[in-house]
Amino acid sequence: MIKALSVVIPIYNAETLIEPAVMRLKKHLDAMALIYEIVLCDDGSSDGSPDVLSSIDKREEKVRCFFHQPNQGLGFTLKRLFQEARYAYIICLDCDLPFSESVISSLFSRIEKADVIIASRYAGLFNRMPFHRWLVSRAYYWFCRALFDVRVKDLGSGSFLLKKKVVEKLSLTANGFDFHVEFYAKAQKKGFVVEEVAARLSGPEQKGTFSVCRHGPAIVAGTLRVLRDCRQNN
């Protein structure tokens, strides 16, 4: 049973979301009677996010904040967060808490059966979202399944629980949004158990920082680099 947990959150232009998220998480984790820390890393935000994080870092004993300047990418930020995490179990969350803080308990319930557990919008429950986002997500899923036989349906989910030993055993190089498929493909190749659990969005899905036109070509190129890396290290 998990007794100590690192909650890690990548931050990019989330000035108004940070404080409410931290307060909600603290209340939830305190009620669970866990030893925990909340670790946040700002990835070159252009709004007031760094100032909010600095203020929280000074006054909240269980919160630690880190900063990148300039922007380095989601994968780079996640790798930094995993490195800074102090405990053997890590849960990664988006700052807007799309599944609410209650997702922590849902993921906890499966940790004895898997090494990585993902909160999924596509694993059984109906979640309302813009059609174009659903379509792009499904196309990328089938693309990655064809290349790696990775069967994670919600490759873009920012809410997942893992044992820190998983990332310690993997050589991860992706710095952008293609980090997720690299992580799952290499974890699967190493024999770690990766599982999805159905999760319901707590409200309308928020517009994220991902843009198909701006990030899509780079993700495809990055995914092909991951494939080449996996084959070279086979």
C-alpha positions as CSV (number, residue, x, y, z in Angstrom):
1,M,0.0,0.0,0.0
2,I,1.3,3.5,-0.9
3,K,2.3,5.5,2.2
4,A,4.3,8.3,0.5
5,L,3.5,10.0,-2.7
6,S,5.0,12.7,-5.0
7,V,2.4,14.6,-6.9
8,V,4.0,16.3,-9.9
9,I,2.4,19.0,-12.1
10,P,3.9,20.6,-15.2
11,I,3.0,24.3,-15.5
12,Y,2.7,26.5,-18.6
13,N,0.7,29.7,-18.6
14,A,-1.6,28.5,-15.8
15,E,-1.5,31.6,-13.6
16,T,-5.2,31.4,-12.4
17,L,-5.2,27.6,-12.0
18,I,-2.2,27.0,-9.8
19,E,-3.4,28.2,-6.4
20,P,-6.8,26.5,-6.5
21,A,-5.2,23.2,-7.7
22,V,-2.7,23.2,-4.9
23,M,-5.2,23.9,-2.2
24,R,-7.6,21.2,-3.5
25,L,-4.8,18.7,-3.6
26,K,-3.6,19.5,-0.2
27,K,-7.0,19.1,1.3
28,H,-7.5,15.7,-0.5
29,L,-4.1,14.3,0.4
30,D,-4.3,15.4,4.0
31,A,-7.6,13.5,4.3
32,M,-5.9,10.4,2.9
33,A,-3.4,10.6,5.7
34,L,-0.4,10.2,3.3
35,I,3.1,11.4,3.5
36,Y,3.3,13.5,0.3
37,E,4.8,16.4,-1.6
38,I,3.5,18.5,-4.4
39,V,6.2,19.3,-7.0
40,L,5.5,21.9,-9.7
41,C,7.8,23.0,-12.6
42,D,7.1,26.1,-14.7
43,D,8.2,25.6,-18.3
44,G,9.0,29.2,-19.5
45,S,5.5,30.7,-18.9
46,S,4.9,34.2,-20.3
47,D,2.1,35.0,-17.8
48,G,2.3,35.4,-14.0
49,S,2.8,31.7,-13.2
50,P,6.4,32.0,-12.0
51,D,5.3,34.6,-9.4
52,V,2.4,32.5,-8.2
53,L,4.7,29.5,-7.8
54,S,7.4,31.5,-6.0
55,S,4.8,32.7,-3.5
56,I,3.4,29.2,-2.9
57,D,6.9,27.7,-2.6
58,K,7.8,30.2,0.2
59,R,4.7,29.5,2.3
60,E,3.7,25.9,1.7
61,E,6.0,23.4,3.4
62,K,4.9,20.4,1.3
63,V,5.2,22.2,-2.0
64,R,8.4,22.6,-4.1
65,C,8.6,24.6,-7.2
66,F,11.1,24.6,-10.1
67,F,11.5,26.8,-13.2
68,H,12.8,26.6,-16.8
69,Q,13.5,29.5,-19.0
70,P,13.0,29.5,-21.9
71,N,10.3,27.0,-22.7
72,Q,11.8,23.4,-23.0
73,G,8.7,21.3,-23.8
74,L,6.4,19.0,-21.9
75,G,8.7,15.9,-22.0
76,F,11.6,17.9,-20.7
77,T,9.5,19.2,-17.9
78,L,8.1,15.8,-16.9
79,K,11.6,14.3,-16.9
80,R,12.7,17.1,-14.5
81,L,9.7,16.5,-12.3
82,F,10.3,12.7,-12.1
83,Q,13.9,13.4,-11.2
84,E,13.0,15.8,-8.5
85,A,10.3,13.5,-7.0
86,R,11.5,12.1,-3.6
87,Y,9.1,9.2,-3.2
88,A,8.8,5.8,-4.8
89,Y,5.3,6.5,-6.1
90,I,4.6,9.5,-8.4
91,I,1.3,10.8,-9.7
92,C,1.3,13.2,-12.6
93,L,-1.6,15.6,-13.0
94,D,-2.6,18.5,-15.2
95,C,-3.0,21.8,-13.4
96,D,-6.7,22.1,-14.3
97,L,-7.4,18.7,-12.6
98,P,-9.6,17.5,-15.4
99,F,-10.7,14.4,-13.5
100,S,-10.7,16.3,-10.2
101,E,-8.5,15.3,-7.3
102,S,-10.6,12.2,-6.7
103,V,-8.7,10.5,-9.6
104,I,-5.9,9.9,-7.1
105,S,-8.0,7.3,-5.3
106,S,-9.0,5.6,-8.6
107,L,-5.4,5.2,-9.7
108,F,-4.3,4.0,-6.2
109,S,-6.8,1.2,-6.4
110,R,-4.8,-0.5,-9.2
111,I,-1.2,0.1,-8.2
112,E,-0.8,-3.4,-6.8
113,K,-1.6,-4.8,-10.3
114,A,0.4,-2.5,-12.5
115,D,3.5,-0.3,-12.7
116,V,1.8,2.5,-14.6
117,I,-1.9,3.4,-14.4
118,I,-3.4,6.0,-16.7
119,A,-6.7,7.8,-16.2
120,S,-8.3,7.5,-19.6
121,R,-11.1,9.4,-21.3
122,Y,-11.4,6.6,-23.8
123,A,-11.4,3.4,-21.8
124,G,-15.1,2.8,-21.4
125,L,-16.8,5.9,-20.2
126,F,-18.4,8.5,-22.5
127,N,-16.7,11.9,-22.2
128,R,-18.0,14.8,-24.2
129,M,-15.2,16.6,-26.1
130,P,-14.8,18.5,-29.4
131,F,-15.1,16.2,-32.3
132,H,-11.9,17.4,-34.0
133,R,-9.9,16.6,-30.8
134,W,-11.4,13.2,-30.5
135,L,-10.6,12.5,-34.2
136,V,-7.0,13.6,-34.0
137,S,-6.5,11.6,-30.7
138,R,-7.9,8.4,-32.3
139,A,-5.8,8.9,-35.5
140,Y,-2.7,9.2,-33.3
141,Y,-3.6,6.2,-31.2
142,W,-3.9,4.0,-34.3
143,F,-0.7,5.4,-35.7
144,C,1.2,4.5,-32.5
145,R,-0.4,1.2,-32.2
146,A,0.7,0.3,-35.7
147,L,4.3,1.4,-34.9
148,F,4.8,0.1,-31.4
149,D,1.7,-2.1,-30.5
150,V,1.1,0.4,-27.7
151,R,-2.5,-0.1,-26.6
152,V,-2.9,2.9,-24.4
153,K,-6.0,4.6,-25.8
154,D,-5.5,7.9,-24.1
155,L,-1.9,8.7,-25.0
156,G,-2.4,12.4,-24.2
157,S,-3.7,11.9,-20.7
158,G,-1.8,14.0,-18.2
159,S,-3.1,12.1,-15.2
160,F,-1.2,8.9,-14.4
161,L,0.4,7.1,-11.5
162,L,3.7,5.3,-11.7
163,K,6.4,3.6,-9.7
164,K,9.5,5.7,-9.8
165,K,11.6,2.6,-10.6
166,V,9.9,2.6,-14.0
167,V,11.5,6.0,-15.1
168,E,14.8,5.0,-13.5
169,K,15.0,2.0,-15.8
170,L,14.2,3.9,-19.0
171,S,16.3,6.0,-21.3
172,L,13.9,8.8,-22.2
173,T,14.9,11.4,-24.8
174,A,11.7,13.1,-26.1
175,N,11.2,16.7,-24.9
176,G,7.8,17.4,-26.5
177,F,4.3,16.0,-26.5
178,D,5.8,12.8,-28.0
179,F,7.2,12.0,-24.6
180,H,4.1,10.0,-23.7
181,V,4.4,7.4,-26.5
182,E,8.1,7.0,-25.8
183,F,7.4,6.4,-22.2
184,Y,4.7,3.8,-22.8
185,A,6.6,2.1,-25.6
186,K,9.8,1.8,-23.7
187,A,8.0,0.8,-20.4
188,Q,6.2,-1.9,-22.3
189,K,9.4,-3.1,-24.0
190,K,11.1,-3.4,-20.5
191,G,8.2,-5.6,-19.3
192,F,6.5,-3.1,-17.0
193,V,2.7,-3.5,-16.7
194,V,0.8,-0.5,-18.1
195,E,-2.9,-0.2,-17.5
196,E,-5.7,2.2,-18.2
197,V,-8.7,2.9,-16.0
198,A,-11.8,4.7,-17.2
199,A,-12.1,8.2,-15.8
200,R,-14.9,10.8,-16.2
201,L,-14.0,14.4,-16.8
202,S,-15.2,16.6,-14.0
203,G,-16.4,19.3,-16.4
204,P,-16.1,20.4,-20.0
205,E,-12.6,19.6,-21.3
206,Q,-10.4,22.7,-21.1
207,K,-8.5,24.1,-24.1
208,G,-4.9,23.0,-23.5
209,T,-1.6,24.2,-24.9
210,F,-1.6,21.6,-27.6
211,S,-2.3,22.7,-31.2
212,V,-2.6,20.2,-34.0
213,C,-1.3,22.7,-36.6
214,R,1.6,24.0,-34.4
215,H,2.6,20.7,-32.6
216,G,1.2,18.0,-34.9
217,P,4.1,17.7,-37.4
218,A,6.7,17.8,-34.6
219,I,4.9,15.0,-32.7
220,V,4.8,12.8,-35.8
221,A,8.5,13.4,-36.4
222,G,9.3,12.8,-32.8
223,T,7.3,9.6,-32.8
224,L,9.3,8.3,-35.8
225,R,12.5,9.2,-33.9
226,V,11.2,7.1,-31.0
227,L,10.6,4.2,-33.3
228,R,14.1,4.5,-34.7
229,D,15.6,4.7,-31.2
230,C,13.6,1.6,-30.0
231,R,14.8,-0.4,-33.1
232,Q,18.4,0.7,-32.6
233,N,18.3,-0.4,-29.0
234,N,16.5,-3.6,-29.6
